[in-house]
Amino acid sequence: MNKLFAQVTGGAAKAVPVQSASPAVTNPPPLARIFVRDLVVMATVGIYEHEKQKAQRLRVNLDMMVLDRLGSRRDDIADVVSYEDGVTIVRELAAQGHLNLVETFAETVAQRLLADGRVHSVTVRVEKLDVFPDAASAGIEITRQRG
């Protein structure tokens, strides 16, 4: 085959052996899922005048993929990302004052949760519970992850 190749190419080109590159295998870090379900807070969110004047019920769901505790497994809250941190962030944001969009509410919660370096990704769902009388809720769900 190499002789034929040399004849066709006039001997000028040489065949280069192909090296098979094996992709580096990396093990993903161990993750745990921390969640908060159906947290209801009062907040002033919306573009309409009545939404700016009166707080309304929001239901918030949080789902965080966090680095699992490594090494020593003490029974200590300092070793884990606490779901209480997420609840505190939601409650504080709801109390801070008016936002026009539930999208802004969700994005702010996600960014504050991702500020903890142990949080790999977060899904935040924010629902207005009383916006339509014939619907259980309307809202948004976003997923953000560490870049």
C-alpha positions as CSV (number, residue, x, y, z in Angstrom):
1,M,0.0,0.0,0.0
2,N,2.8,2.4,0.9
3,K,4.5,1.6,-2.4
4,L,1.3,2.4,-4.3
5,F,1.0,5.6,-2.3
6,A,4.6,6.6,-3.2
7,Q,3.9,5.8,-6.9
8,V,0.7,7.9,-7.0
9,T,2.2,10.8,-5.1
10,G,5.6,10.6,-6.8
11,G,7.3,9.7,-3.5
12,A,7.1,13.3,-2.4
13,A,4.5,12.7,0.4
14,K,4.9,10.3,3.2
15,A,2.1,8.7,5.1
16,V,1.8,10.0,8.6
17,P,0.7,7.4,11.1
18,V,-2.6,8.3,12.7
19,Q,-2.5,8.6,16.5
20,S,-5.7,7.8,18.3
21,A,-6.4,10.4,20.9
22,S,-8.2,9.0,23.8
23,P,-10.3,11.7,25.5
24,A,-9.4,12.5,29.0
25,V,-11.9,10.9,31.3
26,T,-12.9,13.1,34.2
27,N,-15.2,12.1,36.9
28,P,-17.9,14.7,37.7
29,P,-18.0,15.9,41.2
30,P,-20.5,14.1,43.5
31,L,-23.6,16.2,43.6
32,A,-26.7,16.2,45.9
33,R,-30.1,17.8,45.2
34,I,-31.4,20.3,47.7
35,F,-34.9,21.5,47.2
36,V,-37.7,23.7,48.6
37,R,-41.2,23.0,47.5
38,D,-44.2,25.3,47.3
39,L,-42.9,28.2,49.5
40,V,-45.6,30.9,49.4
41,V,-44.5,34.5,50.0
42,M,-46.2,37.9,49.6
43,A,-44.5,40.2,47.1
44,T,-45.3,43.2,44.9
45,V,-44.5,42.0,41.4
46,G,-46.1,43.1,38.2
47,I,-46.5,45.8,35.6
48,Y,-50.0,46.9,36.4
49,E,-50.8,49.6,38.8
50,H,-52.8,47.3,41.1
51,E,-49.8,44.9,41.2
52,K,-47.6,47.8,42.3
53,Q,-49.9,48.8,45.1
54,K,-50.8,45.5,46.7
55,A,-48.7,42.4,47.4
56,Q,-49.8,39.1,45.9
57,R,-49.0,35.5,46.6
58,L,-46.1,33.9,44.8
59,R,-45.3,30.2,45.0
60,V,-41.5,29.5,44.7
61,N,-39.8,26.2,44.1
62,L,-36.1,25.8,44.3
63,D,-34.0,22.9,43.1
64,M,-30.3,23.1,43.7
65,M,-27.6,20.7,42.6
66,V,-24.8,21.2,45.1
67,L,-21.4,19.6,45.8
68,D,-22.0,16.7,48.1
69,R,-20.0,17.0,51.3
70,L,-16.7,15.4,51.0
71,G,-14.2,14.0,53.5
72,S,-15.4,14.0,57.0
73,R,-19.1,13.4,57.3
74,R,-19.9,15.2,60.5
75,D,-23.5,15.8,61.4
76,D,-22.9,19.5,61.1
77,I,-24.9,22.1,59.2
78,A,-21.6,23.9,58.2
79,D,-20.8,20.9,56.0
80,V,-23.8,21.3,53.7
81,V,-25.7,23.9,51.6
82,S,-28.8,24.5,53.6
83,Y,-32.2,24.8,52.0
84,E,-32.8,27.4,54.7
85,D,-30.4,29.7,52.7
86,G,-32.7,29.5,49.7
87,V,-35.8,30.2,51.8
88,T,-34.1,33.3,53.4
89,I,-33.1,34.6,49.9
90,V,-36.6,34.3,48.6
91,R,-38.2,35.9,51.7
92,E,-35.7,38.8,51.7
93,L,-36.2,39.5,48.0
94,A,-40.0,39.4,48.4
95,A,-39.7,42.0,51.2
96,Q,-37.3,44.3,49.3
97,G,-40.0,46.1,47.3
98,H,-41.6,46.1,43.9
99,L,-40.3,44.3,40.8
100,N,-41.9,44.5,37.5
101,L,-41.4,40.9,36.4
102,V,-41.4,37.4,37.9
103,E,-38.5,36.8,35.5
104,T,-36.4,39.3,37.4
105,F,-37.5,37.7,40.7
106,A,-36.4,34.2,39.5
107,E,-33.1,35.5,38.0
108,T,-32.2,37.3,41.2
109,V,-32.9,34.3,43.4
110,A,-30.8,32.1,41.0
111,Q,-27.8,34.5,41.0
112,R,-27.9,34.8,44.8
113,L,-27.9,31.0,45.2
114,L,-25.1,30.6,42.7
115,A,-23.0,33.0,44.8
116,D,-22.3,30.0,47.0
117,G,-19.4,28.2,45.3
118,R,-20.8,24.8,46.3
119,V,-24.0,25.4,44.2
120,H,-23.4,23.8,40.8
121,S,-26.8,24.6,39.3
122,V,-30.2,25.9,40.3
123,T,-33.8,25.7,39.0
124,V,-36.1,28.4,40.2
125,R,-39.9,28.4,39.6
126,V,-41.9,31.5,40.5
127,E,-45.7,31.4,40.1
128,K,-48.3,34.1,40.6
129,L,-51.2,32.3,42.3
130,D,-53.9,34.9,41.9
131,V,-53.3,36.4,38.5
132,F,-56.1,34.5,36.6
133,P,-59.3,33.3,38.4
134,D,-59.5,30.3,36.0
135,A,-55.9,29.2,36.3
136,A,-54.0,27.7,39.3
137,S,-51.0,29.9,38.5
138,A,-48.8,31.6,35.9
139,G,-45.1,32.1,36.1
140,I,-41.7,31.1,35.0
141,E,-39.1,28.4,35.6
142,I,-35.4,29.0,34.9
143,T,-32.3,26.9,35.2
144,R,-28.9,28.5,35.7
145,Q,-25.5,26.8,36.3
146,R,-22.1,27.8,37.2
147,G,-20.2,29.0,34.1
